[in-house]
Amino acid sequence: MGALDGKTIIVTGASSGFGEAIALACAGAGANVSLIARRRELLKSAAEAARALNGGGQALVCPADVSDDGQIYAALEQTRAKLGPIDVLVNNAGFNHTERSIADTSAEQWRELLDVNLTSAFVFTKAVLPEMKARGDGLIINLASRAGMYPSLLAGVGYSASKIGMEALNTVTNEEGNPHGVRACLLNPGAGNTPIMERRPVQPSADQKALMIQSEDIAATVVFLASLPPRVHIDFLSIMPTKS
């Protein structure tokens, strides 16, 4: 028996990094997972690994650009048709530009960061919240960043703003959802060893990356949150490397 047996879990940004690790860990705990991201081939590989961990359980490949509302709705409908009602939504999709300062960030880059990192989470939440409220149960995990707590030039103006926005989305989701048994958790990791680090203006060394939060650490945290009984609500969780 797995901690997440029978649950249907959507993971956005599931083709690499935190998202891929979350999908695999949830599958390993018994969940049926819907993997959403742009890169079809990487999603297929992740889905195959998820099925192997779940003894042949369902892992659905849903290629979608989360900056496109129509593609989000199509992925959700595909998930419902194949896997049934959505129990857990993990809003993980996100990226950053190499340009971080106000001077170097274009208006187009700003809008792109907000669309992918924040607006997509809003659209997914808006789409699943009514069914969760009607059922009286559901969990939304919003992967943000400690950059939302401590905005900086290192994280970048657009990225920091998008992650601050995730806190507001999480708070209002709880105000609307808690009376109906729906929970939202804002998960704020510190520096993580994921492909997003490749976009830093100065690349961390291998030794520095080894001290960072690893994808499997966040995946284990998500499984923990998703396996808590409905009466238990963790609305905010900040995680940082021990040696930071």
C-alpha positions in Angstrom: 0.0 0.0 0.0 1.4 3.4 -1.0 0.7 6.6 0.8 -1.0 8.1 -2.3 -2.8 5.0 -3.6 -5.7 5.9 -5.8 -5.1 9.6 -5.9 -5.0 11.5 -9.2 -2.2 14.1 -9.1 -1.4 16.8 -11.8 2.2 18.0 -11.9 3.0 21.0 -14.1 6.6 21.5 -15.4 7.0 17.7 -15.1 9.6 17.2 -17.8 12.7 17.9 -15.7 13.9 19.2 -12.3 11.6 19.4 -9.4 8.5 18.6 -11.5 9.9 15.3 -12.9 11.1 14.2 -9.5 7.7 15.1 -7.9 5.8 13.0 -10.6 8.1 10.0 -10.0 7.8 10.2 -6.2 4.0 10.5 -6.3 3.8 7.5 -8.7 6.1 5.5 -6.4 3.7 6.3 -3.6 0.8 4.8 -5.6 -0.7 7.8 -7.3 -1.9 8.1 -10.9 -0.1 11.1 -12.3 -0.7 13.6 -15.1 2.5 15.1 -16.4 2.2 18.5 -18.0 5.0 20.4 -19.8 6.0 21.4 -23.3 8.6 18.8 -24.2 6.8 15.7 -25.3 9.7 13.3 -25.5 11.0 14.2 -22.0 7.5 13.7 -20.7 7.3 10.3 -22.3 10.5 9.2 -20.6 9.3 10.5 -17.2 6.0 8.7 -17.7 7.7 5.4 -18.5 9.7 5.8 -15.3 6.6 6.7 -13.3 4.7 3.6 -14.5 7.6 1.3 -13.6 7.7 2.8 -10.1 3.9 2.3 -9.8 3.8 -1.2 -11.0 2.2 -0.3 -14.2 0.0 2.5 -12.8 -1.2 5.3 -14.9 1.1 8.1 -16.0 -0.5 10.4 -18.5 1.5 12.5 -20.9 -0.1 15.9 -21.5 2.1 18.2 -23.6 1.1 21.8 -23.1 2.4 25.3 -23.1 1.2 26.6 -19.7 1.3 30.2 -21.0 -1.6 29.2 -23.3 -5.0 29.0 -21.5 -6.5 26.8 -24.2 -3.7 24.2 -23.8 -4.2 24.2 -20.0 -7.9 23.5 -20.4 -7.2 20.7 -22.9 -4.7 19.1 -20.6 -7.2 19.2 -17.7 -9.9 17.7 -19.8 -7.6 14.9 -20.9 -6.6 14.2 -17.3 -10.2 14.0 -16.1 -11.2 11.8 -19.0 -8.3 9.3 -18.4 -7.7 9.5 -14.7 -10.9 10.8 -13.2 -11.4 13.6 -10.6 -8.3 15.6 -9.6 -7.2 15.1 -6.0 -4.0 17.1 -6.0 -2.7 19.9 -8.2 1.0 20.7 -8.1 1.7 24.1 -9.6 5.4 23.7 -10.3 5.9 25.1 -13.8 8.5 27.9 -13.8 11.6 29.3 -15.3 13.9 32.3 -15.2 15.8 34.5 -17.7 19.5 35.1 -17.5 18.7 38.9 -17.5 17.8 39.8 -13.9 18.0 43.5 -13.5 15.2 46.0 -14.3 17.5 47.6 -16.8 18.2 44.3 -18.6 14.8 42.8 -18.4 12.5 43.6 -21.3 8.8 44.0 -21.0 8.4 40.9 -23.1 10.5 38.9 -20.7 8.6 40.3 -17.7 5.3 39.2 -19.2 6.7 35.8 -20.1 7.9 35.1 -16.6 4.5 36.2 -15.1 2.6 34.1 -17.6 4.5 30.9 -17.0 5.4 31.3 -13.3 2.2 32.9 -11.9 -0.7 33.2 -14.4 -0.6 29.5 -15.3 -1.0 28.6 -11.6 -4.0 30.9 -11.4 -5.6 29.3 -14.5 -5.1 25.8 -13.2 -6.4 26.7 -9.8 -9.4 28.5 -11.2 -10.2 25.3 -13.3 -9.9 22.7 -10.5 -11.1 24.7 -7.4 -14.9 24.3 -8.2 -14.7 20.5 -8.4 -12.6 20.3 -5.3 -15.0 22.5 -3.3 -18.0 20.5 -4.6 -16.3 17.3 -3.4 -15.3 18.7 -0.1 -11.7 17.7 -0.5 -8.6 18.7 -2.5 -5.0 19.9 -2.2 -3.2 22.5 -4.3 0.6 22.8 -3.8 2.1 26.0 -5.1 5.8 25.7 -5.8 7.2 29.2 -5.3 10.6 30.2 -4.0 12.3 31.9 -1.1 12.8 34.6 -3.7 9.2 35.4 -2.9 10.2 36.0 0.7 13.4 37.8 -0.1 13.3 39.3 -3.6 16.8 40.1 -5.0 18.8 41.0 -8.0 20.3 37.5 -7.9 16.8 35.9 -8.4 15.8 38.8 -10.7 13.0 41.3 -10.7 10.6 39.3 -12.8 11.2 36.0 -11.1 10.9 37.5 -7.6 7.7 39.3 -8.5 6.1 36.1 -9.9 6.9 34.2 -6.7 5.5 37.0 -4.5 2.4 36.7 -6.5 2.2 32.9 -5.7 1.9 33.8 -2.1 -1.2 36.0 -2.8 -2.7 33.3 -4.9 -2.1 30.7 -2.2 -3.7 32.9 0.5 -6.8 33.7 -1.4 -7.2 30.0 -2.5 -7.2 29.1 1.2 -9.8 31.8 2.0 -12.1 30.4 -0.7 -11.3 26.8 -0.3 -10.8 26.0 3.4 -14.5 26.3 4.3 -15.1 23.6 1.8 -12.3 21.3 2.8 -9.8 22.4 0.1 -6.3 23.2 1.2 -3.4 25.1 -0.5 0.2 25.0 0.5 2.9 27.5 -0.5 6.2 25.6 -0.8 9.2 27.9 -0.9 12.5 26.2 -1.7 15.8 27.9 -1.4 18.5 27.3 -4.0 17.9 24.0 -5.8 20.1 22.0 -8.1 17.9 22.0 -11.1 18.2 23.1 -14.8 17.1 26.6 -13.8 20.6 27.2 -12.3 22.0 27.1 -15.9 20.3 30.5 -16.4 22.2 32.2 -13.6 24.6 34.9 -14.9 27.4 33.2 -12.9 27.2 29.4 -12.9 27.4 27.7 -9.4 30.3 25.2 -9.1 29.7 21.5 -8.8 30.6 21.7 -5.1 28.0 24.5 -4.6 25.3 22.5 -6.4 26.0 19.5 -4.2 25.1 21.6 -1.2 21.8 22.8 -2.7 18.4 21.3 -2.3 18.1 18.4 -4.7 15.0 17.5 -6.7 14.3 14.3 -4.7 14.2 16.5 -1.5 11.3 18.5 -2.9 9.6 15.4 -4.2 9.7 13.8 -0.8 8.2 17.0 0.7 5.3 17.0 -1.8 4.5 13.3 -1.1 4.5 14.1 2.6 2.1 17.1 2.1 -0.2 15.0 -0.2 -0.3 12.1 2.2 -1.5 14.1 5.2 -5.1 13.5 6.2 -7.7 16.1 5.0 -8.0 17.5 8.6 -4.4 18.6 8.5 -3.4 21.8 6.7 0.1 23.1 6.2 -0.4 26.4 4.5 3.2 27.5 4.2 6.5 25.6 4.1 10.0 27.1 3.6 12.9 24.9 2.8 16.5 25.9 2.6 19.9 24.1 2.3 21.5 23.4 5.6 24.8 24.8 4.5 23.7 28.0 2.8 
